[in-house]
Amino acid sequence: MKKVLLLGAGYGNMALLTAINKDVFSQAEFTLINNTPYHYKTIALHDVASGKHNRSVLFPLQDIIDDRVQLIEDSVVSIDSRNVQCQNGTYNYDYLVVGLGFSSDSFGIPGVGIYTQSITSYDSAKNIHKTIEERLQAYINEKDSKNLAFIVCGGGFTGIEFAGSLAQEIKKQCETRGIDFSLVQIYCIEAMPKILPMFSENLMQIALKRLKELGVIVLTNSKILECKMGCVVIEKEGTQEEIYANSIIWTAGVKGNEVIANSTFFKSGRSKVEIDTWLKPINQEHVMDNIFVIGDCAALKDEQTGRFYPPTAQLAKQQGEYLAQILEMLLYAAHKNEQIQHELIPQFQFQSRGSICSIGAGYAIGVAGTKEMHGYIANILKWLIESKWNYELGGFSAVFKED
């Protein structure tokens, strides 16, 4: 039997395993390797970091995947033409799907890796929340104003969603602990002239207004030069300035998983592998017809614009659903000892269904199709989208899953 090896339990591979015809599990050996025993919703990690959510973003893999899929909890180290090396073993494959997720990108800015925290996993998000609680308690004990200052580096999706959620959750914490919330300073620093560049000027201005109402100080045109202990050095309008805070969260950039960079088998950039419209690696020294790369580790160009698609859960999910169909075709043909002509295999086509960014509980901005929306309606749509994914993973009870 053919061996199908899936790396990572992110949106791509979870979509693949939930969409695929379960009959294929009797035609091939499926193995999923992940470094934790659960899938977590990366789009909700900002709420874990702020303290709004906890374990409701987790879905135990043993409750999701078919019993015929072997689940191995291990950390991938490197990949070659026939094997995947993990910390605790080596695994071979006939077909490989790489969906390992992302890592933080410091862009070479000094101090980022030492003095900041990044939202890259459930555990990292929990650590950020722990830091926030420690800073608030330290303020009560020491009255150091830097313990009431929080810097969010980056005005993209994650940074804005985290800043909004953080402002609301810290306000609750201050009320509980008897701290005057007016003393809290939450900064969001962005090097570009505007936050959320994927949205229109109108939606961006609405987002800025909402953040201001929540108490977030947004600094645009502010290039981060260095992160130090207790401060971030920025350059704004040609002048250097230091912003002080004992909590610095880095959301300014992500790249693919470090496993890609550590695997000399691949030619890659920023830990990403460029792929074609069959989701196979291209521009490589080796033939990789049996390897698919999806999600954050994949660089896929939009043929109309010539630009790479931004890595989103929506894109990874569609890639997984597409691969479910392709693997069904390939494994059925292999089971019959038949060959499929390459031109008969359909190509992947991404269908963008819009984008929605939450800014605190009960409020969001976004685009659905060509329609812009904001406020409560946008927030409801975001909840419906997330609830649909919860349902696909765990059934109706998962839609209202609580911490």
C-alpha positions, -999 to 999 in steps of 0.1 A, spaced: 0 0 0 11 36 -7 22 56 23 7 91 26 25 113 52 9 145 64 31 170 83 12 195 106 -23 197 119 -31 232 106 -61 243 85 -48 227 53 -43 191 65 -74 192 87 -95 203 57 -79 175 37 -87 148 63 -122 160 69 -131 164 32 -115 133 17 -136 102 8 -130 79 38 -127 49 14 -92 60 6 -81 50 41 -84 14 31 -64 20 -1 -33 36 15 -16 41 48 -22 76 61 0 91 89 -3 125 104 27 139 123 21 169 146 41 183 175 10 185 197 -20 162 202 -44 189 190 -54 213 162 -57 249 173 -73 278 155 -45 301 146 -70 329 137 -81 329 174 -47 329 190 -47 367 195 -77 361 219 -57 335 238 -28 359 242 -51 387 255 -69 363 279 -103 363 262 -102 327 252 -83 296 264 -89 260 255 -119 266 233 -95 271 204 -81 236 208 -95 205 191 -80 171 201 -68 153 169 -80 119 181 -116 133 181 -113 147 146 -94 122 124 -105 88 112 -93 59 133 -74 45 103 -51 75 102 -21 69 124 -14 99 146 22 105 157 31 133 181 66 143 171 85 174 159 98 174 123 134 183 119 141 179 82 128 165 49 145 147 21 134 128 -11 119 98 7 121 104 44 110 128 71 134 131 100 117 138 134 131 141 169 120 106 178 121 88 145 124 87 107 93 81 85 92 73 48 65 82 23 52 77 -12 32 110 -10 40 139 13 19 169 22 38 196 40 16 218 61 38 228 90 26 263 96 46 295 102 73 311 124 80 347 133 101 368 110 123 395 127 135 409 93 169 411 110 159 439 134 182 437 165 167 425 197 134 411 183 143 375 191 155 384 227 131 411 240 98 404 223 72 376 223 54 363 192 20 348 187 30 317 168 14 288 186 -11 281 214 17 278 239 33 311 229 -1 328 231 -6 314 266 29 327 276 20 362 264 -12 361 286 9 350 315 33 379 310 4 403 309 -9 391 342 25 392 357 30 428 346 -3 439 361 6 423 394 41 438 393 26 473 388 5 468 420 36 458 439 61 482 424 41 511 407 65 510 377 45 527 349 63 505 323 43 475 336 12 492 324 26 498 289 22 473 261 37 475 227 22 456 197 47 457 168 29 455 135 -4 468 122 -14 439 101 -42 414 108 -28 398 139 -15 430 154 -48 449 151 -69 420 163 -46 415 193 -44 452 201 -82 454 201 -87 423 222 -59 433 246 -74 467 253 -107 451 263 -93 423 284 -68 446 302 -96 469 311 -114 440 327 -83 430 345 -78 465 358 -113 467 372 -107 434 389 -73 444 404 -83 479 413 -60 496 387 -69 528 370 -73 519 333 -65 554 322 -29 548 333 -26 519 308 -9 526 275 -13 502 245 8 511 215 4 496 180 35 505 159 34 502 121 62 511 96 38 517 67 16 548 63 -15 528 71 -26 498 91 -44 469 75 -32 476 40 -54 449 26 -85 470 32 -97 503 17 -90 537 31 -125 539 44 -123 507 64 -88 516 77 -102 549 91 -131 530 107 -105 507 123 -84 536 136 -115 552 151 -125 519 168 -89 514 182 -89 549 196 -122 543 213 -107 512 229 -77 532 241 -51 520 216 -24 545 205 -16 537 168 17 550 155 20 547 117 50 557 95 71 545 125 99 522 115 112 499 142 150 501 144 157 480 175 140 463 204 156 466 238 148 455 273 118 477 282 116 497 250 113 499 213 134 523 192 115 538 163 122 563 135 93 586 127 97 616 103 134 613 104 136 614 142 145 585 165 123 579 196 121 553 223 87 539 233 89 523 268 70 492 279 79 460 298 57 440 274 66 439 237 46 416 214 60 411 179 33 406 151 52 425 124 59 395 101 58 358 96 76 333 74 73 296 67 83 269 91 120 267 100 120 230 89 119 242 53 150 263 57 167 234 76 160 210 47 186 214 20 164 192 -1 143 223 -8 153 255 -25 134 281 -5 131 317 5 119 329 40 113 292 48 87 290 19 87 268 -12 73 282 -44 46 259 -58 26 255 -90 -11 253 -95 -10 216 -86 6 227 -52 39 210 -61 73 226 -56 88 243 -86 123 257 -94 139 228 -75 170 208 -82 150 175 -76 118 162 -91 91 165 -65 60 151 -82 50 132 -51 53 162 -27 26 189 -20 32 220 0 3 240 15 -5 268 39 22 290 54 51 270 39 39 275 4 44 304 -19 17 304 -46 14 332 -72 -19 348 -83 -16 344 -121 -36 375 -127 -16 399 -105 18 380 -105 19 385 -67 20 358 -41 -12 351 -22 -9 362 14 -10 331 37 -44 328 52 -65 301 68 -90 305 39 -63 297 14 -49 267 34 -84 253 38 -91 254 1 -57 239 -7 -65 210 17 -99 205 1 -83 204 -33 -57 179 -23 -84 156 -9 -97 153 -44 -63 149 -60 -52 122 -35 -84 103 -41 -76 102 -78 -39 93 -73 -46 66 -47 -75 50 -66 -54 48 -98 -25 33 -78 -48 8 -62 -58 -2 -98 -22 -1 -110 -31 26 -134 -15 59 -144 -32 92 -145 -21 116 -173 -9 148 -158 -31 170 -180 -62 152 -166 -54 164 -131 -73 196 -123 -54 227 -112 -60 245 -79 -79 278 -82 -82 300 -51 -116 316 -47 -113 345 -23 -145 349 -2 -134 381 14 -117 390 47 -128 400 81 -108 415 109 -121 417 145 -113 447 166 -123 437 201 -154 417 210 -186 424 191 -169 445 164 -152 438 131 -144 453 97 -142 434 64 -151 426 29 -175 399 18 -174 395 -20 -173 432 -30 -193 445 -1 -176 464 27 -190 461 62 -181 470 98 -195 468 133 -218 442 147 -228 427 113 -192 421 103 -186 405 137 -216 382 132 -203 371 98 -169 363 113 -185 343 140 -205 323 114 -174 316 94 -155 304 125 -185 284 137 -187 266 103 -151 255 108 -158 243 143 -187 223 130 -166 207 103 -141 196 130 -162 186 159 -199 187 150 -226 209 164 -214 209 200 -181 224 188 -199 255 175 -206 267 210 -174 253 226 -165 271 258 -133 275 277 
